[in-house]
């Protein structure tokens, strides 16, 4: 209440302080403005919390998907290793054209793949 002036109310009550109506209106306006800003701030906080929750859920989902893919990738690598072993053992029993196909299949891919 920086600009509000108080006045003693004559003989009514020595402890009573009164304000002019214009000062009361100014103080009321300032209070209502502050209340509106507070409500807007609370709404904004709620919106941000909802966005944070959604982002956190998306992150959890992505982590779960990545873990599943890594598990699946490890399983596929095991199966490829087993198949390569069978091909290497089986090439001793095949014909020459079949052996060439097996050798070509067992060569590492150009570019080195994941192992490079």
C-alpha positions, -999 to 999 in steps of 0.1 A, spaced: 0 0 0 26 25 -10 3 53 -19 -26 47 5 -31 72 32 -48 64 65 -69 87 86 -81 86 121 -119 83 123 -126 111 147 -143 101 179 -157 67 167 -128 46 180 -93 57 187 -78 24 174 -97 24 141 -79 34 109 -99 42 78 -88 46 42 -103 66 14 -124 46 -11 -100 53 -39 -71 39 -19 -92 8 -10 -100 3 -46 -63 5 -56 -53 -20 -29 -82 -43 -39 -71 -41 -76 -35 -50 -67 -47 -79 -46 -69 -93 -74 -41 -88 -99 -18 -108 -77 -44 -135 -72 -49 -138 -110 -12 -141 -115 -10 -168 -88 -38 -188 -105 -21 -185 -139 11 -196 -124 -6 -227 -108 -22 -235 -142 12 -232 -159 28 -254 -132 1 -281 -137 6 -280 -175 43 -283 -172 39 -312 -147 17 -330 -173 42 -325 -200 70 -337 -177 49 -368 -169 42 -375 -206 79 -371 -214 89 -394 -186 65 -421 -197 78 -418 -233 113 -422 -220 104 -453 -200 87 -468 -231 117 -461 -252 140 -477 -226 118 -508 -225 118 -510 -263 156 -506 -264 161 -533 -238 138 -557 -258 158 -549 -290 191 -555 -273 179 -588 -260 165 -598 -294 198 -588 -310 218 -609 -286 196 -639 -293 200 -634 -331 238 -632 -327 237 -666 -309 217 -682 -336 240 -668 -363 270 -681 -345 254 -716 -343 245 -716 -380 280 -705 -389 294 -734 -369 271 -758 -386 280 -745 -421 317 -747 -413 313 -783 -402 290 -792 -431 312 -778 -459 336 -807 -455 308 -830 -467 294 -809 -496 302 -806 -533 326 -780 -545 299 -755 -558 282 -758 -524 315 -752 -506 320 -720 -526 286 -708 -516 293 -716 -480 327 -698 -481 310 -668 -496 283 -669 -469 309 -671 -441 330 -642 -454 325 -611 -433 304 -584 -450 322 -555 -466 324 -526 -443 330 -547 -412 294 -546 -398 290 -541 -361 324 -557 -353 345 -529 -370 
